[in-house]
Amino acid sequence: MSTPSDPSTIDLAQARRRAKELLAAVRAGDPNAALVHPHDPPRLADAHHTIARSHGFTSWTALVRAVEPFDPVAADDIDWDRIREVSIVCLPATGIVSLYDDGGRWVIPHDQRRPSEHVWDETLLRIPLERMGFRRQGTHVFAIDRARRHVVFWVDGAPYTGNRPHRDDANVWSGPADDAAEVLRGQGDLVLADLVTRAATDQATMSYERHQQDLQRTLTGGYLRAPTLAGGSGFGGDEQDWHDAREVLTAALEGLPEDLGRPDQPISFLDLGCANGHLAASFVRWGAARGVEVEPYGLDLSPELVARAQELHPQWSDRFWVGDASLWHHPTGRRFDLAHLLLDVFPDDHQERAVRHALSLVTPGGRLLVSNYETRAEFAAERIVTSYGFDVVGRTPVRVRRQNQKPYGTPSVWIRSPPQ
């Protein structure tokens, strides 16, 4: 085998045509056509292998990894019905890339799209869970191959600890994107090296408007497809799991009526990012168990999810609104005794703004409950909000899952709105 050709000189489309022509010649009995290690009868894969060897690569896969071109792309410019392959750059923190060991080679999650699978709602969830046990959160497409059948996403998220089918024994390496690219170049994966670098750059330069558009696309389809109320609120598990994981949030109700000087009056609860309204509705039931009457309200970025919340809870249909939690104000300027904000739906550089704005929606003397559904201590809500200079006045307990005894993330915390 010769020394590998300069990847910049190889036209992958031309190499594919040459492979088809070579196979046709072999099948026609051309004495000048030969395959390296052919099957009987010969296959296109044999021709691909032969062409790759002629360029000095050990396999067709190695050639593709070194030369396949990917162009920038926006989600609205993709014909999703044509997509057959998906690759995913996993970014567990800003600028940090996770790779996993696949038979002695560091790779990113990749697979074929399954028949009838929805790329954004299903393929993007399945592949990183199956390949390396990574649960995607923010989801952003940024590249596509020249045939426009293979798309590349970058996703943020975290190692998964829940009940969905997932791999829990992957050997994972995580580090700065430049280091990941160097690892990939060192093993001959020039295309992957370029993609992880481009993913980190795309993350660093993405506008807030695009983040919110992608967030709406990510959450709306998946939540509307979910077969359970908990699933429609972004939770993987049954109703008992939902209770175990989320009922602890009602710890923020303890003592609140008395602090507000209204011990016998209802507490207004605003869920910022309410999805189908299941958490807001659950607070009514769980609050009653604590002896607190709760009036539920909700806000979500997705009109479709707000419509679902209104459909599921017609008695409160006028209490669900469409809006961005970091920008929205109630039409009449009303404020709420307890508001809940989920940090992991915002990019890192927008979280402080989101917290400060959410606090402005809270009744003087009321509470802002802040969550980050993370198992990693460095991303705990308390660590984040205290870094912004806020004093935490309470925190929720954390229960463990019945199935594997792993905790449901880190504690949510609440801060107090200054009294007038």
PEBELZI-V172960 format. One line per field, one symbol per residue. ss: DSSP state (h for helix, s for strand, l for the rest). phi: phi as a letter, one per 20 degrees, with the letter a starting at -180 (. if undefined). A space follows every 50 residues. Layout:
ss = ???
phi = ???
This chain:
ss = llllllhhhllhhhhhhhhhhhhhhhhllllllllllllllllhhhhhhh hhhhlllllhhhhhhhhllsssllhhhllhhhllsssssssssllsssss sllllsslssssllllllhhhhhhhhhhhhhhlsssssssssssslllls sssssssssllllllllllllssssshhhhhhhhhhlllhhhhhhhhhhh hhhhhllhhhhhhhhhhhhhhhhhhlllllhhhlllllhhhhhhhhhhhh hhhllhhhhlllllllsssssslllllhhhhhhhhhhhhllllsssssss llhhhhhhhhhhlhhhhhhssslllllllllllllssssssshhhllhhh hhhhhhhhhhlsssssssssslllllhhhlhhhhhhhllllllsslllls llllllslllllssssllll
phi = .ffgffgfedeffffffffffffffffenffedbdelfecffcffffgff ffffendfbfgffffecfecdfbdgfedeffefcccdceecfbgmddddc edmncfbdgbaffegmfegfedffefffffebmddfcfcbebbbffflcc dcddceqbgecedfgaeccfeddcaggfffffgfffdnefffgfffffff ffffdfffffgfffffffffffffffecffffdndeqefffgffedffff gfegmfgffemcfddfdecdeenelenffgfffffffffendeddebbcb feffffffffffcffcfeddcerefecfcfgdnfccfbcdcdffedfgfd ffgffffgffeeggnecdedcbfceeffdfgffffffeneeedabefced fffcmefemdfecccdfgff
